[in-house]
């Protein structure tokens, strides 16, 4: 059971890392591209990559929800919810809405915080098995 849970937790951390890296690249877009049209095109490419990364993240969360315990499952759901919120915020960025970048940055920060909460819950869970 310990090995199964540990692997499930590591899988989620890996997928969250992929997602977080794509969020990080949004910041690079603002540094590297000065033309607004080019910027929005690159952000749309990142949104496509994030959609592709979301399914594996969701699958990892589902496995953890099945594996338990509840405190870790709840933390995993928090990571997924934060990713969903951040992806929605990025859509607003792609639509060039006012204040969208600030909302995206705040959502990305919540995603990182939720991931840290998950890692702590997973660490505690594995150490008590």
GROMACS elastic network, one bead per residue, 0.5 to 0.9 nm:
[ bonds ]
;  ai    aj funct       b0    kb
    1     4     6  0.50951   500
    1     5     6  0.61175   500
    1     6     6  0.83887   500
    1    67     6  0.86082   500
    1   129     6  0.82424   500
    2     5     6  0.53057   500
    2     6     6  0.59530   500
    2     7     6  0.85382   500
    2   125     6  0.89821   500
    2   126     6  0.64468   500
    2   129     6  0.61623   500
    3     6     6  0.50148   500
    3     7     6  0.60548   500
    3     8     6  0.85440   500
    3   126     6  0.87777   500
    4     7     6  0.52655   500
    4     8     6  0.62530   500
    4     9     6  0.86761   500
    4    67     6  0.80754   500
    5     8     6  0.50275   500
    5     9     6  0.60921   500
    5    10     6  0.85281   500
    5    63     6  0.89738   500
    5    64     6  0.73245   500
    5    67     6  0.64328   500
    5    68     6  0.79274   500
    5   122     6  0.86354   500
    5   125     6  0.87930   500
    5   126     6  0.75166   500
    6     9     6  0.51124   500
    6    10     6  0.61314   500
    6    11     6  0.85855   500
    6   122     6  0.78833   500
    6   123     6  0.88868   500
    6   126     6  0.66253   500
    7    10     6  0.50336   500
    7    11     6  0.60763   500
    7    12     6  0.86624   500
    8    11     6  0.51038   500
    8    12     6  0.63793   500
    8    13     6  0.87484   500
    8    60     6  0.66460   500
    8    61     6  0.84258   500
    8    63     6  0.66951   500
    8    64     6  0.61395   500
    8    67     6  0.81601   500
    9    12     6  0.52215   500
    9    13     6  0.62898   500
    9    14     6  0.86791   500
    9    60     6  0.79457   500
    9    61     6  0.87494   500
    9    64     6  0.70384   500
    9    72     6  0.88975   500
    9    76     6  0.87922   500
    9   118     6  0.87168   500
    9   119     6  0.80695   500
    9   122     6  0.65562   500
   10    13     6  0.50160   500
   10    14     6  0.61060   500
   10    15     6  0.86430   500
   11    14     6  0.50943   500
   11    15     6  0.62476   500
   11    16     6  0.85251   500
   11    57     6  0.84620   500
   11    60     6  0.63780   500
   12    15     6  0.51534   500
   12    16     6  0.59775   500
   12    17     6  0.84379   500
   12    56     6  0.85131   500
   12    57     6  0.63152   500
   12    58     6  0.87235   500
   12    59     6  0.86342   500
   12    60     6  0.51961   500
   12    61     6  0.67067   500
   12    64     6  0.83746   500
   12    76     6  0.79458   500
   13    16     6  0.50221   500
   13    17     6  0.60574   500
   13    18     6  0.87328   500
   13    57     6  0.89145   500
   13    60     6  0.89808   500
   13   115     6  0.77682   500
   13   118     6  0.86565   500
   13   119     6  0.76764   500
   14    17     6  0.50379   500
   14    18     6  0.64646   500
   14    19     6  0.88084   500
   14    57     6  0.87868   500
   15    18     6  0.50702   500
   15    19     6  0.63189   500
   15    20     6  0.85565   500
   15    53     6  0.72793   500
   15    54     6  0.83873   500
   15    56     6  0.67549   500
   15    57     6  0.54028   500
   15    60     6  0.78756   500
   16    20     6  0.59299   500
   16    21     6  0.84290   500
   16    53     6  0.87562   500
   16    57     6  0.66503   500
   16    79     6  0.79296   500
   16    80     6  0.88001   500
   16    83     6  0.85273   500
   16   115     6  0.74787   500
   17    21     6  0.59966   500
   17    22     6  0.86207   500
   18    21     6  0.51740   500
   18    22     6  0.64688   500
   18    23     6  0.88510   500
   18    50     6  0.87839   500
   18    53     6  0.71642   500
   19    22     6  0.52168   500
   19    23     6  0.64074   500
   19    24     6  0.87250   500
   19    49     6  0.88315   500
   19    50     6  0.64997   500
   19    53     6  0.63213   500
   19    54     6  0.75759   500
   19    57     6  0.82693   500
   19    83     6  0.78284   500
   20    24     6  0.61532   500
   20    25     6  0.87049   500
   20    83     6  0.87669   500
   20   108     6  0.79564   500
   20   111     6  0.80486   500
   20   112     6  0.76712   500
   21    25     6  0.63533   500
   22    25     6  0.50786   500
   22    26     6  0.68336   500
   22    46     6  0.66108   500
   22    47     6  0.86155   500
   22    49     6  0.76221   500
   22    50     6  0.68163   500
   23    26     6  0.53862   500
   23    27     6  0.74114   500
   23    46     6  0.81652   500
   23    50     6  0.83887   500
   23    86     6  0.83876   500
   23    87     6  0.87769   500
   23    90     6  0.87433   500
   23   105     6  0.89513   500
   23   108     6  0.69709   500
   24    27     6  0.55580   500
   24    28     6  0.68969   500
   24   108     6  0.86490   500
   25    29     6  0.63469   500
   25    30     6  0.89854   500
   25    43     6  0.88927   500
   25    46     6  0.78759   500
   26    29     6  0.51134   500
   26    30     6  0.69257   500
   26    42     6  0.84641   500
   26    43     6  0.66120   500
   26    46     6  0.74620   500
   26    90     6  0.86984   500
   27    30     6  0.54051   500
   27    31     6  0.66871   500
   27    32     6  0.88416   500
   27   105     6  0.88493   500
   28    31     6  0.50418   500
   28    32     6  0.59052   500
   28    33     6  0.82158   500
   29    32     6  0.52301   500
   29    33     6  0.56158   500
   29    34     6  0.85108   500
   29    39     6  0.61511   500
   29    40     6  0.88696   500
   29    42     6  0.70717   500
   29    43     6  0.73632   500
   30    33     6  0.57480   500
   30    34     6  0.69919   500
   30    39     6  0.70028   500
   31    34     6  0.74494   500
   32    39     6  0.86521   500
   33    36     6  0.76254   500
   33    38     6  0.66513   500
   33    39     6  0.57266   500
   33    42     6  0.89007   500
   34    37     6  0.88769   500
   34    38     6  0.77128   500
   34    39     6  0.70703   500
   35    38     6  0.53503   500
   35    39     6  0.61340   500
   35    40     6  0.87525   500
   36    40     6  0.61347   500
   36    41     6  0.85578   500
   37    40     6  0.52089   500
   37    41     6  0.61712   500
   37    42     6  0.86774   500
   38    41     6  0.50909   500
   38    42     6  0.62165   500
   38    43     6  0.85915   500
   39    42     6  0.52488   500
   39    43     6  0.61830   500
   39    44     6  0.86522   500
   39    94     6  0.88358   500
   40    44     6  0.61591   500
   40    45     6  0.87078   500
   40    93     6  0.79875   500
   40    94     6  0.56438   500
   40    95     6  0.80199   500
   40    96     6  0.77320   500
   41    44     6  0.51145   500
   41    45     6  0.64481   500
   41    46     6  0.88573   500
   41    94     6  0.80889   500
   42    46     6  0.63420   500
   42    47     6  0.86666   500
   43    46     6  0.50006   500
   43    47     6  0.61855   500
   43    48     6  0.87366   500
   43    90     6  0.79241   500
   43    91     6  0.87287   500
   43    93     6  0.79087   500
   43    94     6  0.61671   500
   44    48     6  0.64055   500
   44    49     6  0.87798   500
   44    90     6  0.88715   500
   44    91     6  0.81703   500
   44    94     6  0.62663   500
   45    48     6  0.51845   500
   45    49     6  0.64377   500
   45    50     6  0.87116   500
   46    50     6  0.60781   500
   46    51     6  0.86122   500
   47    51     6  0.62074   500
   47    52     6  0.86942   500
   47    87     6  0.73617   500
   47    90     6  0.72144   500
   47    91     6  0.73518   500
   47    94     6  0.84669   500
   48    51     6  0.51458   500
   48    52     6  0.64485   500
   48    53     6  0.87566   500
   49    52     6  0.50986   500
   49    53     6  0.62569   500
   49    54     6  0.87204   500
   50    54     6  0.60150   500
   50    87     6  0.73838   500
   51    54     6  0.51767   500
   51    55     6  0.72343   500
   51    87     6  0.82488   500
   52    55     6  0.63166   500
   52    56     6  0.78613   500
   53    56     6  0.58774   500
   53    57     6  0.65122   500
   53    58     6  0.89001   500
   54    57     6  0.50660   500
   54    58     6  0.60852   500
   54    59     6  0.86279   500
   54    80     6  0.84619   500
   54    83     6  0.79535   500
   54    84     6  0.82346   500
   55    58     6  0.50445   500
   55    59     6  0.61697   500
   55    60     6  0.86690   500
   56    60     6  0.62187   500
   56    61     6  0.86946   500
   57    60     6  0.51727   500
   57    61     6  0.63812   500
   57    62     6  0.87824   500
   57    80     6  0.71758   500
   58    61     6  0.51230   500
   58    62     6  0.62773   500
   58    63     6  0.87925   500
   58    77     6  0.88272   500
   58    80     6  0.66191   500
   59    62     6  0.50950   500
   59    63     6  0.63617   500
   59    64     6  0.87665   500
   60    63     6  0.52110   500
   60    64     6  0.63685   500
   60    65     6  0.86979   500
   60    76     6  0.85614   500
   61    64     6  0.50872   500
   61    65     6  0.61163   500
   61    66     6  0.86505   500
   61    73     6  0.73699   500
   61    76     6  0.56139   500
   61    77     6  0.64369   500
   61    79     6  0.84330   500
   61    80     6  0.71939   500
   62    65     6  0.50147   500
   62    66     6  0.63093   500
   62    67     6  0.86264   500
   62    73     6  0.84556   500
   62    76     6  0.86582   500
   62    77     6  0.85473   500
   63    66     6  0.51039   500
   63    67     6  0.60939   500
   63    68     6  0.85619   500
   63    73     6  0.89683   500
   64    68     6  0.58040   500
   64    69     6  0.81515   500
   64    72     6  0.74422   500
   64    73     6  0.56744   500
   64    76     6  0.71409   500
   65    68     6  0.54041   500
   65    69     6  0.76677   500
   65    70     6  0.73173   500
   65    72     6  0.78630   500
   65    74     6  0.77439   500
   65    76     6  0.76727   500
   65    77     6  0.80510   500
   66    69     6  0.84751   500
   66    73     6  0.80100   500
   67    70     6  0.88266   500
   67    73     6  0.80274   500
   68    71     6  0.76172   500
   68    72     6  0.64250   500
   68    73     6  0.57054   500
   69    72     6  0.56171   500
   69    73     6  0.62081   500
   69    74     6  0.87153   500
   69   125     6  0.75788   500
   70    74     6  0.59442   500
   70    75     6  0.85003   500
   71    74     6  0.51903   500
   71    75     6  0.63202   500
   71    76     6  0.87081   500
   71   118     6  0.89156   500
   71   121     6  0.67829   500
   71   122     6  0.86987   500
   71   125     6  0.85631   500
   72    75     6  0.50108   500
   72    76     6  0.61059   500
   72    77     6  0.85822   500
   72   118     6  0.64840   500
   72   119     6  0.87184   500
   72   120     6  0.88867   500
   72   121     6  0.53992   500
   72   122     6  0.58952   500
   72   125     6  0.73546   500
   73    76     6  0.50204   500
   73    77     6  0.61933   500
   73    78     6  0.86039   500
   73   118     6  0.85801   500
   74    77     6  0.50817   500
   74    78     6  0.62734   500
   74    79     6  0.88757   500
   74   118     6  0.83955   500
   75    79     6  0.64941   500
   75    80     6  0.88854   500
   75   114     6  0.69964   500
   75   115     6  0.78630   500
   75   117     6  0.63625   500
   75   119     6  0.84662   500
   75   121     6  0.70316   500
   75   122     6  0.86328   500
   76    79     6  0.51349   500
   76    80     6  0.64764   500
   76    81     6  0.87244   500
   76   114     6  0.81684   500
   76   115     6  0.78741   500
   76   117     6  0.87336   500
   76   118     6  0.58775   500
   77    80     6  0.50734   500
   77    81     6  0.60971   500
   77    82     6  0.85253   500
   78    81     6  0.50751   500
   78    82     6  0.60559   500
   78    83     6  0.85142   500
   78   111     6  0.83052   500
   78   114     6  0.59187   500
   78   115     6  0.79794   500
   78   117     6  0.86534   500
   78   118     6  0.79592   500
   79    82     6  0.51600   500
   79    83     6  0.61577   500
   79    84     6  0.86313   500
   79   110     6  0.87733   500
   79   111     6  0.61696   500
   79   112     6  0.82505   500
   79   113     6  0.85736   500
   79   114     6  0.51887   500
   79   115     6  0.56180   500
   79   117     6  0.86031   500
   79   118     6  0.72776   500
   80    83     6  0.50563   500
   80    84     6  0.61758   500
   80    85     6  0.86486   500
   80   111     6  0.84006   500
   80   114     6  0.88219   500
   81    84     6  0.50521   500
   81    85     6  0.62002   500
   81    86     6  0.85881   500
   81   111     6  0.83440   500
   82    85     6  0.50426   500
   82    86     6  0.60707   500
   82    87     6  0.85127   500
   82   107     6  0.69044   500
   82   108     6  0.77802   500
   82   110     6  0.63269   500
   82   112     6  0.85306   500
   82   114     6  0.70356   500
   82   115     6  0.88985   500
   83    86     6  0.50400   500
   83    87     6  0.60390   500
   83    88     6  0.85405   500
   83   107     6  0.81140   500
   83   108     6  0.78535   500
   83   110     6  0.87755   500
   83   111     6  0.59885   500
   84    87     6  0.51231   500
   84    88     6  0.62424   500
   84    89     6  0.86323   500
   85    88     6  0.50968   500
   85    89     6  0.61847   500
   85    90     6  0.86621   500
   85   104     6  0.86513   500
   85   107     6  0.64913   500
   85   108     6  0.86280   500
   85   111     6  0.85216   500
   86    90     6  0.61592   500
   86    91     6  0.86582   500
   86   103     6  0.84600   500
   86   104     6  0.60011   500
   86   105     6  0.83124   500
   86   106     6  0.84110   500
   86   108     6  0.57829   500
   86   110     6  0.84374   500
   86   111     6  0.73057   500
   87    90     6  0.50113   500
   87    91     6  0.63724   500
   87    92     6  0.88888   500
   87   104     6  0.81991   500
   87   107     6  0.86420   500
   87   108     6  0.89757   500
   88    91     6  0.50561   500
   88    92     6  0.66249   500
   88    93     6  0.88716   500
   88   104     6  0.83541   500
   89    92     6  0.51521   500
   89    93     6  0.64948   500
   89    94     6  0.88476   500
   89   100     6  0.66623   500
   89   101     6  0.79185   500
   89   103     6  0.62845   500
   89   105     6  0.86108   500
   89   107     6  0.70982   500
   89   108     6  0.89410   500
   90    94     6  0.62450   500
   90    95     6  0.86496   500
   90   100     6  0.75403   500
   90   101     6  0.77289   500
   90   103     6  0.85655   500
   90   104     6  0.58400   500
   91    95     6  0.63749   500
   91    96     6  0.88004   500
   91   100     6  0.87026   500
   92    95     6  0.50000   500
   92    96     6  0.64500   500
   92    97     6  0.57456   500
   92    98     6  0.86644   500
   92   100     6  0.56502   500
   92   101     6  0.81697   500
   92   103     6  0.88289   500
   92   104     6  0.82610   500
   93    96     6  0.50104   500
   93    97     6  0.60053   500
   93    98     6  0.82828   500
   93    99     6  0.83556   500
   93   101     6  0.58052   500
   93   103     6  0.87371   500
   93   104     6  0.73886   500
   94    97     6  0.77471   500
   94   100     6  0.86155   500
   95   100     6  0.85918   500
   96    99     6  0.87474   500
   96   100     6  0.70813   500
   96   101     6  0.86650   500
   97   100     6  0.54038   500
   97   101     6  0.83656   500
   98   101     6  0.78882   500
   98   102     6  0.89899   500
   99   102     6  0.53997   500
   99   103     6  0.64297   500
   99   104     6  0.87414   500
  100   103     6  0.51005   500
  100   104     6  0.60673   500
  100   105     6  0.85882   500
  101   105     6  0.61439   500
  101   106     6  0.86476   500
  102   105     6  0.50767   500
  102   106     6  0.62531   500
  102   107     6  0.86137   500
  103   106     6  0.51030   500
  103   107     6  0.61190   500
  103   108     6  0.85200   500
  104   107     6  0.50252   500
  104   108     6  0.60219   500
  104   109     6  0.85658   500
  105   108     6  0.50478   500
  105   109     6  0.62497   500
  105   110     6  0.87669   500
  106   109     6  0.50923   500
  106   110     6  0.63916   500
  106   111     6  0.87418   500
  107   110     6  0.50286   500
  107   111     6  0.62221   500
  107   112     6  0.87552   500
  108   112     6  0.63812   500
  108   113     6  0.86739   500
  109   112     6  0.51557   500
  109   113     6  0.62166   500
  109   114     6  0.86348   500
  110   114     6  0.60224   500
  110   115     6  0.84639   500
  111   114     6  0.51413   500
  111   115     6  0.61457   500
  111   116     6  0.86557   500
  112   115     6  0.50467   500
  112   116     6  0.62358   500
  112   117     6  0.86959   500
  113   116     6  0.50784   500
  113   117     6  0.63012   500
  113   118     6  0.86867   500
  114   118     6  0.61987   500
  114   119     6  0.86602   500
  115   119     6  0.61721   500
  115   120     6  0.86487   500
  116   119     6  0.50883   500
  116   120     6  0.62563   500
  116   121     6  0.86296   500
  117   120     6  0.52251   500
  117   121     6  0.61847   500
  117   122     6  0.85655   500
  118   121     6  0.50662   500
  118   122     6  0.59848   500
  118   123     6  0.84415   500
  119   122     6  0.50613   500
  119   123     6  0.60027   500
  119   124     6  0.85731   500
  120   123     6  0.50650   500
  120   124     6  0.62065   500
  120   125     6  0.85474   500
  121   124     6  0.52001   500
  121   125     6  0.61063   500
  121   126     6  0.86782   500
  122   126     6  0.60941   500
  122   127     6  0.84806   500
  123   126     6  0.53385   500
  123   127     6  0.61270   500
  123   128     6  0.87363   500
  124   127     6  0.52176   500
  124   128     6  0.63418   500
  124   129     6  0.89991   500
  125   128     6  0.54187   500
  125   129     6  0.66811   500
  126   129     6  0.54432   500
